[in-house]
Amino acid sequence: MNNTISLWQEAICSMPDKQFFSTMRLYLGEIKTPYNKQRLTEQLASFLKNQKVTENLLSLLDANDLKILTAISLIPGAKQESLIDFFTGTFTMTEVYSSLINLSERLIIFKTPEDEKIMINPLLMDSLRPYLSSRILFPKHEIAFFNIEDLFSISPDFLAAYFSYLRLNGIGCKSDGKIKKSDQTKLSQIFNGKENLIQLLTDSLVNLSILKEGEKNFRLDKANLKTFVNLDAEKQYALLCAASVSRFSRDGLRKEAQLLLDCLASIPEAGFTRNEILQLAFLLGTRTLDGSASAKKSRFSMILEAAREKEKDSATEGMQNADLIDRMIESAIEMGLLRNLGKDEDGNVIYTSGTFGAVPSGTGAGSLGAGLPGAGNKPKVLNIDSIFSVTIMPGLPLRDLLSVTSFMCIKKSGIASEYEVTKQSVSSAFDEGKNPEDLFALIQVYLPYDIPQSLKINMGEWHNSYSSAKLYRGFVLKVDDSNISLVENNPLIKGKIAEKLAPGIYLLNLPLDAPDADINHFITNSALEFLGQIKEPEREESGFAFPLIQNGRPMKLEGIGADSDKSPVSSSPDLIKGEKFIAQLCESLKTKDLDKIQRESFEHRIKNRLIVSESQLTSAAVRAEILEADGIDFSGKVHLLETAVKESDLTELQLPNADGSTGSFQLLGIPLSISKQPGEAVLRFQIQPTNEIETLLVSRISHVRRLRY
C-alpha cells in the first residue's frame, strides 16, 4: 500500500504545472505562496481521507464508473489502450477516453509516471473495494425468451462425413479461398443448410495443412490428417475454430486455440452475451500459460496492435481492433461450440458453452454424446441394407469413423449419417493397400449381424477387377534369367524388393526422391550395374505436429470485492444520496455571490461530479473563463476554441450524426488551429487517442467543452 501511495504522490507531483495547480485550486481552494508541491500533495491526500468527502465521492459513482474501475482492477497493468480494447462493443473509444479523463479529474484513478499504467487511487481503494466485483462486468442473466431452434454442434460424425467427401473428390477453391460452385452444389445436397460451416472448415483445413493444393484441386494430406484425428475432440474443434480465422504460426495457433478452450471452460451455464464473451477472452489473454495473471501485454492486445499497424482508418478502427477475436467467436457459434440459449429481457442473445467438452474418458479421439462401452464390446451403430447403403448412428470417435468409412462415400449428413459402398469408394481403399477381408474386419464389430453376403460377393469381384491391372511408379530392377537366383538370394537386394512383377523384374523399395548417393550405394553393395526407373512405393510419412494444447482452464471470475460466483455485487453506491448531494450543491450555489462565468463554471463542475465538498464552492477555486459554448453561440464557440488552441487544452466536441439521423456523436482531442472565413470558421482538430487530424466546420459543432478544472 505504501508503495502505491508513493506512486500516486509521484503522479500528482509530476503533473504539468498548469494541471497541478488547477487540481489544487479545485480541491483545496486558493494556494498561498510560498508553496511546496509535496506539501500540497499531502494536503490533497488529507482532503480525500476525510470521511464525509469519501462518502460523497462514492455516492457520485455511476454504473459506467464502476464498470471502468472493475476492469482496471481485473486487468493486470491496465492502460488506456487495453481498456479501449476491452470495452470494444460496450463503449466507444471516445466514451472510454472521456470516462478515464473524468475519473482522473475526480482523483479516483491516476497514471503511473513511468509506464502510464492506470491504477485506482490507493487512498480510496479500501472504500471502493466493496463496490467492485466481476459481476458488474459479467452479470448473471435470466432467459426471458428461450431459443426453440434445433441446436447444432460439430461432431465426429459431421467431420467424418466431410472427410469422406474430400477423400474421394478433393475440393476446388477460387483464388480468394471460396469453394467453387461445382463443389458447392454437391456439398449443399449432402450438408443441407451448413454451407457456411463447410466453408469455415475448408479454410481451417487449408490453414492447418490438412488440405493441400494439388494440380487441380485441394486434396487431403493423409499424414497430417492421421495426426489430427488422434487429438482429443475438444482440441480438434479448438484448432479448427482458431484456424478458420487466419493462418497462424505454430505458437500463434496454440495460443489462440488455448484461449478459446479457456474461454469456453469459463462461461457459466447461465451464459454471457457476445460482448461479455469478448471481454472474458481479453481477461483470459492476460494470463500466463500456467494460468496465473500476467502484467505483460496479452496475446489479444498484441493482435490488436498488429491490426492497428495494418489498418489506420479511424472510421472503422474500433471494429478492426476486435475483428480477429470476434470472428473466432463467430466461428465458435457456427460450429456449435457456443450455444444460443435465448434472449434476456433486454433482447441480448445469451450464449453458453456447447457440450463438446464432456468427452468420455477412454475413447481415444473423443466424441460427443454417449461414450463407447468397454474394450471388446463395440457399439452396434452400423446398418447395411440390400443396396449397400450404410447408416451410421452417433457414438464413434473420429479416428474410428474414418477407418469404418474408408471405403464408403457420404450421401447425407445428419443425426444418422448415410453412406454408400460403391466400386469407386472401395477402389480408393484398395489404393491404400487394403483388401476386402481388411475392410470386412473394420465394420463387422459395429454390425449387429453378419455382413450381407451380397456385399462380400460384390467387393470380391471389385477387388478382382481392381487387381487385374496395376500401374507402378518407381525404380524397377530387371535381370536376365541367369541372375534371378543371385538377386533373390542376395540379402542386400532381397530386402529392397517391394514386389516381384514378373520373372527377373522387381519393383524396388527406393523412394523417387532418394539421393543419388543412396542409389549408388545400393548399386555398389549389390554388385548391379543398372537400375531401371520409375515407381516409388508408398512409405510411412510423419504428419504435421499439431501444437500441444491443454484442456480448457476455467477462469474464476472474482472481483476484488464480492465473490461473483456466490452472490451479486455485495453493495452499490447510494445513488439517492448522490442525487441529494448534487441538489444540495446546486442550492448552495444559488446563495453564492458569483458572476455569470464563475457560476457556469461551478455548474459544469457539479455536472461532472468534480465537487465532493461544499468547501470547493469558493471563488478562489475557479478562474473567470468560459469553458462551454452551445451551437447557436457561434462567436462563443470560436472564442473558446481559440483559447483552447492557445492553451493546448483537451476539448470535447459534439456534432450531429453524419448520416442525417437524429442524435449526435462526440470527439475528444486537441484543437490545433482555427481559420476564420466569411460567415464560417474551420477547425483543425487532433483526435485523441488516435492522434488523427480532422478538419471541421465550427458551424456544425453543436457543443464545445474545454476540459479545464
C-alpha positions in Angstrom: 0.0 0.0 0.0 2.8 2.5 0.9 4.5 1.9 -2.4 1.2 2.6 -4.2 0.6 5.7 -2.3 4.1 6.9 -3.2 3.3 6.2 -6.9 0.1 8.3 -6.5 2.0 11.2 -4.9 4.7 11.0 -7.6 2.0 11.1 -10.3 0.4 14.2 -8.8 3.7 16.0 -8.3 4.8 15.1 -11.9 1.7 16.8 -13.5 2.4 19.8 -15.7 2.3 22.9 -13.6 -0.9 24.2 -15.2 -2.7 20.9 -14.5 -1.2 20.6 -11.0 -2.3 24.0 -9.8 -5.7 23.7 -11.4 -6.2 20.4 -9.4 -5.1 22.0 -6.2 -7.3 25.1 -6.7 -10.2 22.7 -7.5 -10.0 20.7 -4.3 -8.1 22.9 -1.8 -9.1 26.4 -2.9 -6.7 29.3 -3.0 -3.0 28.4 -3.0 -0.8 30.5 -0.8 2.8 31.3 -1.6 5.4 30.2 -0.9 4.2 26.7 -1.9 5.7 23.3 -1.9 4.4 20.6 -4.3 5.0 17.8 -1.9 3.2 19.6 0.9 0.3 20.4 -1.3 0.0 16.8 -2.4 -0.1 15.7 1.3 -2.9 18.3 1.9 -4.8 16.8 -1.1 -4.4 13.4 0.4 -5.7 14.6 3.8 -8.7 16.1 1.9 -9.5 12.8 0.3 -9.2 10.9 3.6 -11.9 13.0 5.1 -14.8 10.5 5.8 -17.5 12.9 4.5 -15.6 13.7 1.3 -15.1 9.9 0.7 -18.8 9.2 1.3 -19.8 12.0 -1.2 -17.3 10.8 -3.8 -18.6 7.2 -3.6 -22.2 8.4 -3.8 -21.4 10.1 -7.1 -20.2 6.9 -8.8 -22.5 5.7 -11.6 -22.8 2.3 -13.3 -20.3 3.2 -16.1 -17.7 4.4 -13.5 -18.0 1.0 -11.7 -17.5 -0.9 -14.9 -14.4 1.1 -15.8 -13.0 0.7 -12.2 -13.7 -3.0 -12.1 -12.0 -3.5 -15.4 -8.9 -1.6 -14.1 -8.9 -3.9 -11.1 -9.1 -7.1 -13.2 -6.7 -6.3 -16.0 -3.0 -6.6 -14.9 -1.1 -3.4 -15.7 -4.2 -1.8 -17.3 -3.5 1.0 -19.8 -5.7 3.3 -21.8 -5.3 1.3 -25.0 -6.1 -2.0 -23.2 -9.2 -0.6 -21.7 -10.4 0.7 -25.0 -9.8 -2.8 -26.5 -11.6 -4.4 -23.5 -14.7 -2.3 -23.9 -15.0 -2.6 -27.7 -18.7 -3.2 -28.4 -19.7 -1.8 -25.0 -18.4 1.8 -25.1 -17.0 3.8 -27.9 -13.3 4.8 -27.9 -14.4 8.3 -27.1 -16.6 7.2 -24.2 -13.8 5.2 -22.6 -11.3 8.0 -23.1 -13.7 10.6 -21.7 -14.5 8.4 -18.7 -10.8 7.9 -17.9 -10.3 11.7 -18.0 -13.2 12.3 -15.8 -12.2 9.7 -13.2 -8.7 11.2 -13.3 -10.1 14.7 -12.6 -12.1 13.2 -9.7 -8.8 11.7 -8.3 -10.3 8.2 -8.4 -7.6 6.9 -10.8 -4.2 8.0 -11.8 -1.5 7.1 -14.4 1.9 6.0 -13.2 4.6 8.4 -14.4 7.0 6.0 -16.0 4.8 3.5 -17.9 1.4 5.2 -17.8 -0.4 2.2 -16.2 -3.8 3.2 -14.9 -4.3 2.5 -11.2 -7.0 3.1 -8.6 -6.1 5.8 -6.0 -4.8 3.8 -3.0 -6.3 6.4 -0.6 -9.8 5.3 -1.9 -9.1 1.7 -2.5 -10.4 0.3 0.8 -13.6 2.4 0.4 -14.1 1.3 -3.2 -13.4 -2.4 -2.7 -17.0 -3.4 -1.7 -18.4 -1.9 -4.9 -16.1 -3.7 -7.3 -16.9 -7.2 -8.5 -16.7 -9.2 -11.7 -20.5 -9.4 -11.5 -20.6 -5.8 -12.7 -19.0 -6.8 -16.0 -20.4 -10.4 -16.1 -23.9 -10.3 -14.6 -26.0 -13.4 -14.1 -28.6 -13.5 -16.9 -32.1 -14.7 -16.8 -33.5 -16.1 -20.0 -36.8 -14.4 -20.9 -37.2 -15.9 -24.4 -35.8 -19.4 -24.8 -34.3 -20.4 -28.2 -36.5 -23.2 -29.6 -34.5 -23.9 -32.7 -32.6 -27.1 -33.2 -29.1 -26.8 -31.7 -26.3 -28.0 -34.0 -22.9 -28.9 -32.7 -20.0 -30.1 -34.7 -19.3 -33.8 -34.1 -17.1 -36.6 -35.1 -19.9 -37.8 -37.4 -20.1 -34.4 -39.2 -16.3 -34.2 -39.7 -16.1 -37.9 -40.8 -18.8 -37.1 -43.5 -16.8 -34.2 -44.8 -13.5 -36.1 -44.8 -15.3 -38.8 -46.7 -16.2 -36.3 -49.4 -12.7 -34.8 -49.5 -11.0 -38.3 -49.7 -12.9 -39.2 -52.8 -13.3 -35.8 -54.5 -10.9 -33.3 -53.1 -12.3 -29.8 -53.3 -11.9 -26.9 -55.7 -11.3 -23.4 -54.4 -11.2 -20.0 -56.1 -8.2 -17.6 -55.6 -10.0 -16.0 -52.7 -10.4 -19.3 -50.9 -14.1 -19.7 -51.6 -15.4 -23.1 -52.7 -16.1 -23.5 -56.4 -19.7 -23.7 -57.5 -19.5 -27.3 -58.7 -18.4 -28.5 -55.3 -20.8 -26.1 -53.5 -23.7 -27.8 -55.4 -22.7 -31.3 -54.3 -21.9 -30.3 -50.8 -25.3 -28.5 -50.3 -27.0 -31.7 -51.1 -25.0 -33.6 -48.5 -24.8 -30.9 -45.8 -28.1 -29.0 -46.3 -28.1 -25.7 -44.5 -24.4 -26.0 -43.4 -22.8 -24.3 -46.3 -21.2 -21.6 -44.1 -19.8 -24.2 -41.8 -18.3 -26.2 -44.7 -16.6 -23.0 -45.9 -15.2 -22.4 -42.4 -14.0 -26.0 -42.2 -12.3 -25.7 -45.6 -10.5 -22.6 -44.6 -9.4 -24.3 -41.3 -8.2 -27.5 -43.0 -6.2 -25.5 -45.5 -4.6 -23.3 -42.7 -3.8 -26.5 -40.8 -2.2 -28.1 -43.8 -4.7 -31.0 -43.7 -5.9 -29.9 -47.1 -3.0 -29.2 -49.5 -3.2 -27.7 -53.0 -2.6 -30.2 -55.8 -2.5 -29.8 -59.6 -6.3 -29.4 -60.0 -7.8 -29.0 -56.5 -7.1 -29.4 -52.8 -6.5 -32.9 -51.5 -6.3 -34.4 -48.1 -2.8 -34.8 -46.6 -3.1 -38.3 -45.1 -0.2 -37.9 -42.7 -1.4 -34.6 -41.2 -5.0 -35.9 -41.0 -3.8 -39.0 -39.1 -2.1 -36.8 -36.6 -5.1 -34.6 -36.3 -7.7 -37.3 -35.6 -5.6 -38.7 -32.7 -6.2 -35.5 -30.7 -9.0 -35.2 -28.2 -12.2 -33.9 -29.7 -12.2 -30.6 -27.9 -8.7 -29.9 -29.1 -9.6 -30.8 -32.7 -12.5 -28.3 -32.6 -10.4 -25.5 -30.9 -7.8 -25.9 -33.6 -10.4 -25.8 -36.4 -12.1 -22.8 -34.9 -8.8 -20.8 -34.4 -7.6 -21.8 -37.9 -10.8 -20.7 -39.5 -9.9 -17.1 -38.7 -6.3 -16.9 -40.1 -3.2 -18.9 -40.8 -1.1 -18.7 -37.6 2.4 -19.7 -36.8 2.6 -22.9 -34.7 2.9 -20.9 -31.4 0.2 -18.5 -32.5 -2.2 -21.3 -33.3 -1.5 -22.8 -29.9 -2.2 -19.6 -28.1 -5.5 -18.9 -30.0 -6.8 -22.4 -29.6 -5.9 -22.4 -25.9 -7.5 -19.0 -25.4 -10.7 -20.4 -27.0 -10.7 -23.5 -24.8 -10.1 -21.5 -21.6 -12.9 -19.1 -22.6 -15.4 -21.9 -23.3 -14.5 -23.5 -19.9 -15.1 -20.2 -18.1 -18.6 -19.4 -19.4 -21.2 -20.4 -16.7 -24.3 -22.4 -17.5 -26.4 -19.2 -17.3 -24.3 -17.8 -20.2 -22.9 -14.5 -21.3 -23.7 -12.0 -24.1 -21.3 -11.8 -27.0 -19.7 -8.7 -25.7 -19.1 -10.3 -22.4 -17.5 -13.3 -24.1 -15.2 -10.9 -25.9 -14.3 -9.2 -22.6 -13.8 -12.6 -21.0 -11.4 -13.6 -23.8 -9.5 -10.4 -23.2 -9.1 -11.2 -19.4 -8.0 -14.7 -20.2 -5.4 -13.4 -22.6 -3.7 -11.6 -19.7 -3.0 -15.0 -18.0 0.3 -16.7 -18.5 0.4 -20.3 -19.8 0.4 -21.7 -16.2 -2.9 -19.9 -15.6 -1.6 -17.1 -13.4 -2.1 -13.4 -14.1 0.4 -11.6 -16.2 1.3 -8.0 -16.2 2.6 -8.3 -19.7 0.6 -7.5 -22.8 -1.9 -10.2 -23.6 -1.9 -12.0 -26.9 -5.2 -10.3 -27.6 -3.6 -6.9 -27.1 -0.7 -7.7 -29.4 -3.0 -8.9 -32.1 -5.0 -5.7 -31.8 -1.8 -3.6 -32.0 -0.8 -5.5 -35.2 -4.2 -4.8 -36.6 -3.7 -1.1 -35.9 -0.4 -1.1 -37.8 -2.0 -2.6 -40.8 -5.2 -0.5 -40.7 -5.0 3.2 -40.0 -8.6 4.1 -41.0 -10.0 5.6 -37.8 -13.6 5.4 -39.1 -13.6 1.6 -38.6 -10.7 1.2 -36.2 -12.9 0.1 -33.3 -14.3 -2.8 -35.4 -10.9 -3.8 -36.7 -9.3 -3.9 -33.3 -11.7 -6.7 -32.1 -12.2 -8.3 -35.5 -9.9 -11.3 -35.0 -11.3 -12.5 -31.7 -14.8 -11.6 -32.8 -14.5 -13.7 -35.9 -13.3 -16.6 -33.8 -16.4 -16.3 -31.6 -18.5 -16.2 -34.8 -16.9 -19.5 -35.9 -17.5 -21.0 -32.4 -21.2 -20.1 -32.8 -21.3 -21.6 -36.2 -19.7 -24.8 -35.0 -21.9 -25.1 -32.0 -19.1 -24.6 -29.6 -21.1 -21.6 -28.3 -24.8 -22.5 -27.9 -27.6 -19.9 -28.2 -29.8 -20.2 -25.1 -32.2 -17.4 -26.0 -32.6 -13.7 -25.1 -32.8 -11.8 -21.8 -35.4 -9.2 -21.1 -33.2 -6.5 -22.8 -33.1 -8.6 -26.0 -29.5 -9.6 -25.7 -28.7 -13.1 -27.1 -27.2 -15.3 -24.4 -24.6 -17.9 -25.2 -23.2 -20.8 -23.1 -20.6 -23.4 -23.9 -21.5 -26.4 -26.1 -21.3 -29.9 -24.8 -18.2 -30.9 -26.7 -16.0 -30.5 -23.5 -17.7 -33.5 -21.8 -15.6 -36.1 -23.6 -15.9 -39.6 -22.1 -12.5 -41.0 -21.0 -11.0 -43.9 -22.8 -12.5 -43.0 -26.2 -9.2 -42.0 -27.9 -10.0 -39.0 -30.0 -13.2 -38.4 -28.0 -16.8 -38.0 -29.1 -19.9 -36.1 -28.4 -22.8 -37.9 -26.8 -22.6 -41.4 -25.3 -19.1 -42.9 -24.9 -18.0 -46.2 -26.2 -18.5 -49.3 -24.0 -15.6 -51.1 -22.7 -12.9 -52.7 -24.9 -14.2 -55.6 -27.0 -17.8 -54.5 -26.7 -18.1 -52.1 -29.6 -21.4 -50.3 -30.1 -23.6 -51.6 -32.9 -24.0 -48.3 -34.7 -24.0 -49.6 -38.4 -26.8 -50.8 -40.6 -26.3 -52.0 -44.2 -29.3 -52.6 -46.5 -29.6 -54.6 -49.7 -28.4 -51.9 -52.0 -25.2 -51.3 -50.0 -26.5 -48.1 -48.3 -24.9 -47.8 -44.8 -26.4 -45.9 -41.9 -24.1 -44.9 -39.1 -25.6 -43.7 -35.8 -23.6 -41.4 -33.4 -21.2 -42.9 -30.8 -17.9 -43.4 -32.5 -14.8 -41.1 -32.2 -13.5 -39.5 -35.4 -10.5 -41.9 -35.6 -12.7 -45.0 -35.7 -15.2 -43.3 -38.0 -12.5 -42.6 -40.6 -11.5 -46.3 -40.5 -15.0 -47.5 -40.9 -15.9 -45.1 -43.7 -12.6 -45.5 -45.5 -14.3 -47.5 -48.3 -17.6 -45.6 -48.4 -18.9 -42.3 -49.9 -21.1 -39.9 -48.0 -24.6 -39.4 -49.2 -26.3 -37.4 -46.5 -25.1 -35.9 -43.2 -27.4 -35.8 -40.3 -28.1 -37.2 -36.9 -27.6 -40.5 -38.6 -25.1 -40.3 -41.5 -25.9 -42.1 -44.7 -23.1 -43.6 -46.7 -22.9 -45.9 -49.7 -20.4 -48.6 -50.7 -19.6 -48.2 -54.4 -16.9 -49.5 -56.8 -15.2 -46.1 -56.7 -15.2 -45.8 -52.9 -13.9 -49.3 -52.5 -11.2 -48.7 -55.1 -9.9 -45.8 -53.0 -9.4 -48.2 -50.1 -7.7 -50.7 -52.4 -5.3 -47.9 -53.4 -4.2 -47.8 -49.8 -3.2 -51.5 -49.9 -6.4 -52.9 -48.2 -8.2 -56.0 -49.4 -11.8 -57.0 -48.8 -11.0 -59.0 -45.7 -9.4 -56.0 -44.1 -12.5 -53.9 -44.8 -14.9 -56.5 -43.6 -13.0 -56.7 -40.3 -13.3 -53.0 -39.8 -17.1 -53.0 -39.9 -18.1 -56.3 -38.6 -17.5 -55.3 -34.9 -20.0 -52.4 -35.3 -22.8 -54.5 -37.0 -25.5 -56.3 -35.0 -25.5 -59.1 -37.7 -23.1 -60.7 -40.2 -22.0 -58.7 -43.2 -24.5 -59.3 -46.1 -23.3 -62.0 -48.4 -24.2 -59.8 -51.5 -21.8 -57.1 -50.3 -19.0 -59.7 -49.8 -19.5 -61.1 -53.3 -19.5 -57.6 -54.9 -16.5 -56.4 -53.1 -14.6 -59.6 -54.0 -15.5 -59.0 -57.7 -14.4 -55.4 -57.5 -11.1 -56.4 -55.9 -10.5 -58.9 -58.7 -11.2 -56.3 -61.3 -9.0 -53.8 -59.5 -6.2 -56.3 -59.3 -6.4 -57.3 -62.9 -4.2 -54.3 -63.9 -1.8 -52.2 -61.9 0.1 -49.0 -62.6 3.5 -48.8 -61.0 5.8 -45.8 -60.4 9.3 -46.3 -59.0 12.7 -47.9 -59.6 12.4 -51.3 -61.4 15.2 -53.8 -61.5 15.3 -56.2 -64.5 17.8 -59.0 -64.7 18.2 -61.9 -67.1 17.3 -65.5 -66.2 20.9 -66.3 -65.3 20.9 -63.7 -62.5 17.4 -64.4 -60.9 18.8 -66.7 -58.3 21.6 -64.3 -57.5 19.1 -61.4 -56.9 16.6 -63.4 -55.0 19.1 -64.9 -52.6 21.2 -61.7 -52.1 20.1 -60.3 -48.7 21.2 -56.8 -49.7 18.9 -56.9 -52.7 16.1 -59.0 -51.3 15.4 -56.5 -48.6 14.8 -53.8 -51.2 12.4 -55.7 -53.3 8.9 -54.3 -52.9 7.2 -56.6 -55.4 8.1 -59.2 -58.0 6.4 -58.1 -61.1 7.5 -61.0 -63.3 10.4 -63.4 -63.5 13.5 -61.3 -63.4 11.5 -58.0 -62.9 11.3 -56.4 -59.5 9.9 -53.2 -58.1 12.4 -51.8 -55.6 11.6 -50.1 -52.4 13.7 -47.0 -53.2 11.9 -43.6 -53.0 12.0 -41.5 -56.1 13.5 -38.6 -54.1 16.2 -40.8 -52.7 19.6 -39.0 -53.0 21.9 -40.2 -55.8 24.4 -41.3 -53.1 21.9 -43.7 -51.7 21.2 -45.2 -55.1 24.9 -45.5 -55.9 25.4 -47.1 -52.5 22.8 -49.7 -53.4 24.3 -50.4 -56.8 27.8 -50.8 -55.3 26.8 -53.1 -52.5 24.5 -55.2 -54.7 27.1 -55.6 -57.5 24.5 -54.4 -60.1 25.3 -52.1 -62.9 21.9 -50.8 -63.9 18.6 -49.8 -62.2 15.6 -49.0 -64.3 13.0 -46.4 -63.5 10.3 -45.2 -62.0 8.0 -46.3 -59.2 8.0 -45.0 -55.7 6.3 -47.4 -53.3 4.2 -46.0 -50.6 6.0 -45.2 -47.4 5.0 -44.0 -44.0 5.1 -40.2 -43.6 5.1 -38.3 -40.4 2.4 -35.7 -40.2 2.5 -32.1 -39.0 3.0 -32.0 -35.3 0.0 -30.0 -34.0 0.7 -27.7 -31.1 0.3 -29.0 -27.6 -2.9 -27.7 -26.0 -4.1 -28.1 -22.5 -7.7 -28.8 -21.6 -9.9 -25.8 -21.0 -8.8 -23.9 -17.9 -11.7 -22.1 -16.3 -11.1 -18.6 -15.0 -12.6 -17.9 -11.6 -14.4 -14.6 -12.2 -13.7 -13.0 -8.8 -13.8 -9.3 -8.4 -11.6 -7.6 -5.8 -14.6 -7.4 -3.6 -17.7 -9.6 -3.7 -17.3 -13.2 -4.7 -19.0 -13.2 -8.1 -19.5 -17.0 -8.1 -21.7 -16.9 -5.0 -23.5 -13.6 -4.9 -24.2 -10.4 -6.9 -22.3 -7.2 -6.0 -22.1 -7.0 -2.3 -23.2 -3.4 -2.2 -23.7 -0.5 -4.6 -23.2 3.3 -4.2 -26.1 5.2 -2.6 -27.3 6.9 -5.8 -30.2 8.6 -4.0 -27.7 10.1 -1.6 -25.6 11.2 -4.6 -28.7 12.9 -6.1 -29.5 14.6 -2.8 -25.9 15.8 -2.5 -25.9 17.3 -6.1 -29.2 19.0 -5.3 -27.7 20.4 -2.1 -24.7 21.7 -4.0 -27.0 23.4 -6.5 -29.0 25.1 -3.7 -25.8 26.2 -2.0 -24.5 27.6 -5.3 -27.6 29.9 -5.5 -26.5 31.6 -2.3 -23.0 32.4 -3.5 -22.1 35.8 -4.7 -20.6 34.9 -8.1 -20.6 36.4 -11.6 -22.2 34.6 -14.5 -19.0 32.9 -15.7 -18.0 31.7 -12.3 -21.5 30.3 -11.7 -21.5 28.5 -15.0 -18.0 27.1 -14.2 -19.3 25.6 -10.9 -22.4 24.2 -12.6 -20.1 22.5 -15.0 -18.0 21.0 -12.2 -21.1 19.8 -10.3 -22.5 18.2 -13.5 -19.2 16.4 -14.0 -19.1 15.3 -10.3 -15.9 17.2 -9.5 -17.3 18.8 -6.4 -17.3 16.4 -3.4 -17.4 19.1 -0.6 -19.1 22.4 -0.3 -15.8 23.9 0.7 -14.9 23.7 -3.0 -17.6 26.3 -3.9 -15.3 29.3 -3.4 -14.5 32.0 -6.0 -10.8 31.4 -5.3 -11.2 27.8 -6.7 -12.3 28.9 -10.2 -10.9 31.1 -12.9 -13.2 33.6 -14.6 -13.2 31.9 -18.0 -15.7 30.3 -20.4 -15.5 26.5 -20.6 -18.6 25.6 -22.7 -20.4 27.0 -25.7 -23.6 25.9 -27.5 -24.2 25.6 -31.2 -26.2 28.8 -31.5 -23.4 30.8 -30.0 -21.1 30.9 -33.0 -18.8 33.7 -31.7 -18.6 32.0 -28.3 -17.5 28.7 -29.9 -14.9 30.4 -31.9 -13.5 32.3 -28.9 -13.5 29.1 -26.8 -11.7 27.2 -29.5 -9.1 29.9 -30.0 -8.4 29.8 -26.3 -8.1 26.0 -26.4 -5.6 26.3 -29.3 -3.5 28.8 -27.4 -3.6 26.7 -24.1 -3.4 23.2 -25.9 -6.4 22.2 -23.8 -8.2 18.9 -24.3 -11.6 19.7 -25.8 -14.8 17.8 -26.2 -16.8 18.4 -29.4 -20.4 17.3 -30.0 -21.5 17.0 -33.7 -24.7 15.8 -35.4 -24.6 12.4 -37.0 -23.1 12.5 -40.5 -25.8 10.3 -42.0 -28.5 12.8 -41.1 -30.1 10.6 -38.4 -31.2 12.0 -35.1 -28.7 12.1 -32.4 -25.0 13.2 -32.2 -21.5 11.8 -31.5 -18.6 13.1 -29.5 -15.0 13.7 -30.3 -12.2 14.3 -27.8 -8.9 15.9 -28.8 -6.7 19.0 -29.1 -7.6 22.0 -31.3 -4.6 22.7 -33.4 -5.7 25.8 -35.3 -8.7 27.8 -36.3 -9.0 29.8 -39.5 -11.8 32.3 -39.9 -13.7 32.7 -43.2 -16.7 34.9 -44.1 -19.6 33.5 -42.1 -17.6 30.4 -41.1 -14.5 29.1 -39.3 -12.5 25.9 -40.0 -11.0 24.0 -37.1 -8.0 21.6 -37.4 -8.6 19.0 -34.6 -6.3 16.2 -33.4 -8.5 13.4 -32.2 -7.5 11.5 -29.1 -6.2 8.9 -28.5 -5.6 8.1 -32.2 -3.8 11.4 -32.9 -5.5 11.6 -36.3 -6.2 15.1 -37.6 -9.7 16.2 -38.9 -10.9 19.4 -40.4 -14.3 20.5 -39.1 -16.7 23.4 -39.7 -17.3 25.3 -36.5 -20.9 26.0 -37.5 -21.6 22.2 -37.5 -20.3 21.8 -33.9 -23.4 21.7 -31.6 -21.4 21.9 -28.4 -17.9 22.7 -27.3 -16.4 22.0 -23.9 -12.9 22.7 -22.7 -11.7 20.1 -20.2 -10.3 22.5 -17.7 -10.8 22.2 -13.9 
